[in-house]
Amino acid sequence: MLKFAVFVSGNGTNLQAIIDAVKSGEIQAELALVLCDRRKALALKKAEQAGIKTLCLVRKDYATPQSYERDIVISLKEFGIDFIVLAGYMKVLSAFFIKTYPNKILNVHPSLLPSFKGARGIKDTFTYGTKVAGVTIHFVDDKMDHGPIIAQEAFKVSEKETLESLEKRIHAIEHKIFPKTIALYAQGRLKVSGRKVKILDKPQ
């Protein structure tokens, strides 16, 4: 069974959906570690309550980004981590880190990429006045919100939509499709070819 780590920075709502999917057997992989870059993040408490090992490494405690990421890689190897899931992790990973885990890092983004990249995906979607919004799950490469797209789900934006209601709808989709995508990865059913990701009927 593969082991994976979830990287978090905030409240951990996606983390909770992933924890629940592991417990139910939907994700057939071991959630071996939750790594966080903020000591007071609620996500850490959720992981601890679920009995999952946690690690909090704060960037400002390190002299350089390289030394910070080096400690993360060392910890991941100690835990035997096979792949990584970014669930609201707000640090940009370096090319060095990503090359260490090629096509082994999955991210959830609250817009229909390539539109509205960055940390304000929901607000930018709302402000721009799009008629369609949604969620993207993708592999991480060395450019921000750029890697091969695994899954997307879209919905029509109501004329009565508020920023708060849009956030709720997007988060609900994230909590549904992110665990499903992680499950496909754990089953060996995602095949990457350039920018295309094919979902296989059987494991590779």
Protein Blocks (a to p, Z undefined) as FASTA:
>chain_A
ZZdddddfblolmmmmmmmmmmnomagcddfbccdfbfklmklmmmmmnopacddddfkl
pfbfklmmmmmmmmmmmnopabdcdehiabdcdfklmmmmghiaccddfbdcfehgajkl
mmmmmmnopabdcdddddddfbehkbccfbdcdddddfkbcfklmmmmmmmmmmmmmmmm
mmmmmnopaccehjbccddfbdZZ
